[in-house]
Amino acid sequence: MAVPKRRTSKAKRDSRKSQNMKMTAPGLSTCPQCHEAKLPHRVCPNCGYYDGKDVVNQA
């Protein structure tokens, strides 16, 4: 089994973990049809509209 030859320093360990600290929650926009929060440039999960068109409930 592989075993580390040297202990990982605090600087090396913390710099590796620092990328997770920079993560932020995605920005939300409001749907113009139902005014619910949704991710930008995506179909609204509540009403199914995108760019003023009903794209989920089309027959």
C-alpha positions as CSV (number, residue, x, y, z in Angstrom):
1,M,0.0,0.0,0.0
2,A,1.3,3.5,-0.9
3,V,2.3,5.6,2.1
4,P,3.4,9.3,1.9
5,K,7.1,9.8,2.4
6,R,6.7,13.2,3.9
7,R,4.0,14.9,5.8
8,T,1.9,17.4,3.8
9,S,2.5,20.9,5.1
10,K,-0.3,23.2,6.3
11,A,0.3,25.6,3.4
12,K,0.1,22.8,0.8
13,R,-3.0,21.3,2.4
14,D,-4.8,24.7,2.8
15,S,-4.0,25.9,-0.7
16,R,-5.6,22.7,-2.1
17,K,-8.7,23.3,0.0
18,S,-8.9,27.0,-0.7
19,Q,-10.7,26.5,-4.1
20,N,-13.8,25.2,-2.3
21,M,-13.9,28.4,-0.2
22,K,-14.2,30.5,-3.4
23,M,-17.4,28.7,-4.6
24,T,-20.5,30.8,-4.5
25,A,-24.2,30.0,-5.0
26,P,-25.5,30.6,-8.5
27,G,-27.3,33.9,-9.2
28,L,-31.1,33.6,-9.5
29,S,-33.4,35.7,-11.8
30,T,-37.1,36.0,-11.7
31,C,-39.4,34.4,-14.3
32,P,-41.3,37.0,-16.3
33,Q,-44.4,34.8,-16.5
34,C,-44.9,33.5,-12.9
35,H,-42.3,35.7,-11.0
36,E,-40.7,32.7,-9.4
37,A,-36.9,32.4,-8.9
38,K,-35.1,30.4,-11.6
39,L,-31.6,30.0,-13.0
40,P,-30.8,32.4,-15.8
41,H,-31.0,31.1,-19.4
42,R,-33.0,28.0,-18.4
43,V,-36.6,26.9,-18.6
44,C,-38.6,27.9,-15.5
45,P,-39.2,24.8,-13.5
46,N,-42.5,26.2,-12.1
47,C,-44.4,27.2,-15.3
48,G,-42.3,25.8,-18.2
49,Y,-41.8,29.0,-20.0
50,Y,-38.5,30.2,-21.7
51,D,-38.1,33.4,-23.6
52,G,-41.8,34.1,-23.5
53,K,-42.8,30.7,-25.0
54,D,-44.3,27.7,-23.4
55,V,-41.7,25.0,-24.2
56,V,-42.5,22.3,-21.7
57,N,-46.3,21.9,-22.2
58,Q,-46.3,22.0,-26.0
59,A,-48.4,19.4,-27.8
